[in-house]
Amino acid sequence: MAEEVIDMEEEVSAESVPEKAPDPSEQRSHERFRVSLKVFIRLSDGSIVHGQAVDLSMGGIYIEYGAPADEGKVFELAFDLPFTDEFKRVLVKARIVRSIVIGSRSLYGLAFVYTEFAKDTDKVLEKYLKLRKTQTA
């Protein structure tokens, strides 16, 4: 089976999310949406693997993956958001804030907070989440 080619080398913009640790009372400052999206993750050796996103917000993403990751580690992520007549790719750098074992399924839940968006991909994500919000209202 052919591997999909993903250009994760795009210029990352200066649109960064602050690095400070969130106040526990503010950890849910972004509305979350249940999703089922394939997410491509660039590992430190340059290889690309994929996980399954199950939760998405403007502040971060929660992915199920087959291995744990150290908190604080930053990864490049890519995922396609479905719009009515097309898919749009979001490219981000994101930091692990939590890694947990999911039952006995040999899966790990990885909670990421975005640290940087590639050019204009924050606008794509914002548009997608606004559409999702209107669909659930």
Rosetta blueprint (number, residue, H / E / L):
1 M L
2 A L
3 E L
4 E L
5 V L
6 I L
7 D L
8 M L
9 E L
10 E L
11 E L
12 V E
13 S E
14 A E
15 E E
16 S E
17 V L
18 P L
19 E L
20 K L
21 A L
22 P L
23 D L
24 P H
25 S H
26 E H
27 Q L
28 R L
29 S L
30 H L
31 E L
32 R L
33 F E
34 R E
35 V E
36 S E
37 L E
38 K E
39 V E
40 F E
41 I E
42 R E
43 L L
44 S L
45 D L
46 G L
47 S L
48 I E
49 V E
50 H E
51 G E
52 Q E
53 A E
54 V E
55 D E
56 L E
57 S L
58 M L
59 G L
60 G E
61 I E
62 Y E
63 I E
64 E E
65 Y E
66 G L
67 A L
68 P L
69 A L
70 D L
71 E L
72 G L
73 K L
74 V E
75 F E
76 E E
77 L E
78 A E
79 F E
80 D E
81 L E
82 P E
83 F L
84 T L
85 D L
86 E L
87 F E
88 K E
89 R E
90 V E
91 L E
92 V E
93 K E
94 A E
95 R E
96 I E
97 V E
98 R E
99 S E
100 I E
101 V E
102 I E
103 G L
104 S L
105 R L
106 S L
107 L E
108 Y E
109 G E
110 L E
111 A E
112 F E
113 V E
114 Y E
115 T E
116 E E
117 F E
118 A E
119 K L
120 D L
121 T H
122 D H
123 K H
124 V H
125 L H
126 E H
127 K H
128 Y H
129 L H
130 K H
131 L H
132 R H
133 K H
134 T H
135 Q H
136 T H
137 A L
